[in-house]
Amino acid sequence: MNKQKIALVTGGSRGIGRDIAINLAKRGLDVIITYLSNERAANEVVEQIKSYGNKAAALQLDVAAYEAYAPFFSEKLLPLLKNNFNNSQLDYLINNAGAIAFSTFDDTTIDQFKEMIHIHLMAPFFITQHALRIMNDGGGIVNISTGLTRFSTPGFAAYASMKGGLEVLTRYQAKELGTRKIRANSVAPGAIETDILGGAVRDNKDMNAALAAETTLGRVGLPKDIGAVVAFLCTEEAYWINAQRIEVSGGSNL
C-alpha cells in the first residue's frame, strides 16, 4: 500500500505560498508549511487544508538563518512526520519563502544583498540538501523564481540576481537528481497582489494600473494564478516536466 504523498512548502502562511499549500491539498496531498512569525495565519492555512480531508501542520522556520536548517529537520520536521503523519519521508519540496529588498543598484547595501542571498539562494540550496535525505525517489522540487529574471525593472537588481541564480540551481538539481527520478522545476510569477513590499502591488492603484498595462491579459496576478500551476507540478501527470522555467505572468512585458 502506497503512503500518502507529503509536500513541504516554505513560507506557506500567506500570499503565493498559502495558495500553493491549499492547491496541493485540493490535489490530495498532505501538506506541511513553514512560517516566519505569523503563527495565527499559518494555523488558519492548516485548518483550511484539513477541511479538504488532508493532514496538515505548520512549523516555524527562518529561512535566512542557515544554522536553523539542521535542527529544523532533526528536531521539528522528523518528529512531526513520525507522530502526526505516520511517515518519515517527504515527496515534494516547494522553496517559496521570500522577501524583496527594493533598492536601486547604486543604493543597495551589503546587508540588503546578503539578505537576498540568504533567502533566495542559500535557503533553496541547503534546505533542499537537507530535504533530499528524507525525500522519496520519484518526488519533485519546485523553486519559486520571478518574471524579473527575464525583464529588468529598476529597484530589483539584488533580488532578481539571486532568482537568476536559483533558476540555474534548478537545472543543476534536475541534472544531478535524475538518477533518483526527482524532478526540479522553477515557476516564475509576474507581479502578484500579495503583502510583499508592504502590499504595494495590491494597494497602490497607480502601480497596479501600470503593471496591468504591461500585461497582455490586462491585470496583475493573484496568488490563485500561481498555486494551481505549482500543485500540478507535484502530480504524476507532470512526471515528464523537468528542468524547466515556467513563467506564470499573464504575458507580462512581451
C-alpha positions, 0 to 999 in steps of 0.5 A, spaced: 500 500 500 502 506 497 503 512 503 500 518 502 504 523 498 507 529 503 509 536 500 513 541 504 512 548 502 516 554 505 513 560 507 506 557 506 502 562 511 500 567 506 500 570 499 503 565 493 505 560 498 498 559 502 495 558 495 500 553 493 499 549 500 491 549 499 492 547 491 496 541 493 491 539 498 485 540 493 490 535 489 490 530 495 496 531 498 498 532 505 501 538 506 506 541 511 508 549 511 513 553 514 512 560 517 516 566 519 512 569 525 505 569 523 503 563 527 495 565 527 495 565 519 499 559 518 494 555 523 488 558 519 492 555 512 492 548 516 485 548 518 483 550 511 487 544 508 484 539 513 477 541 511 479 538 504 480 531 508 488 532 508 493 532 514 496 538 515 501 542 520 505 548 520 512 549 523 516 555 524 522 556 520 527 562 518 529 561 512 535 566 512 538 563 518 542 557 515 544 554 522 536 553 523 536 548 517 539 542 521 535 542 527 529 544 523 529 537 520 532 533 526 528 536 531 521 539 528 520 536 521 522 528 523 518 528 529 512 531 526 512 526 520 513 520 525 507 522 530 502 526 526 503 523 519 505 516 520 511 517 515 518 519 515 519 521 508 517 527 504 515 527 496 515 534 494 519 540 496 516 547 494 522 553 496 517 559 496 519 563 502 521 570 500 522 577 501 524 583 496 529 588 498 527 594 493 533 598 492 536 601 486 543 598 484 547 604 486 543 604 493 543 597 495 547 595 501 551 589 503 546 587 508 540 588 503 544 583 498 546 578 503 539 578 505 537 576 498 542 571 498 540 568 504 533 567 502 533 566 495 539 562 494 542 559 500 535 557 503 533 553 496 540 550 496 541 547 503 534 546 505 533 542 499 540 538 501 537 537 507 530 535 504 533 530 499 535 525 505 528 524 507 525 525 500 522 519 496 525 517 489 520 519 484 518 526 488 519 533 485 522 540 487 519 546 485 523 553 486 519 559 486 523 564 481 520 571 478 518 574 471 524 579 473 529 574 471 527 575 464 525 583 464 529 588 468 525 593 472 529 598 476 529 597 484 530 589 483 537 588 481 539 584 488 533 580 488 532 578 481 540 576 481 539 571 486 532 568 482 537 568 476 541 564 480 536 559 483 533 558 476 540 555 474 540 551 481 534 548 478 537 545 472 543 543 476 538 539 481 534 536 475 541 534 472 544 531 478 537 528 481 535 524 475 538 518 477 533 518 483 527 520 478 526 527 482 524 532 478 526 540 479 522 545 476 522 553 477 515 557 476 516 564 475 510 569 477 509 576 474 507 581 479 502 578 484 497 582 489 500 579 495 503 583 502 510 583 499 513 590 499 508 592 504 502 590 499 504 595 494 502 591 488 495 590 491 494 597 494 497 602 490 492 603 484 497 607 480 502 601 480 497 596 479 494 600 473 501 600 470 503 593 471 496 591 468 498 595 462 504 591 461 500 585 461 497 582 455 491 579 459 490 586 462 491 585 470 496 583 475 496 576 478 493 573 484 496 568 488 490 563 485 494 564 478 500 561 481 498 555 486 494 551 481 500 551 476 505 549 482 500 543 485 500 540 478 507 540 478 507 535 484 502 530 480 504 524 476 501 527 470 507 532 470 512 526 471 515 528 464 516 536 466 523 537 468 528 542 468 524 547 466 522 555 467 515 556 467 513 563 467 506 564 470 505 572 468 499 573 464 504 575 458 507 580 462 512 585 458 512 581 451 
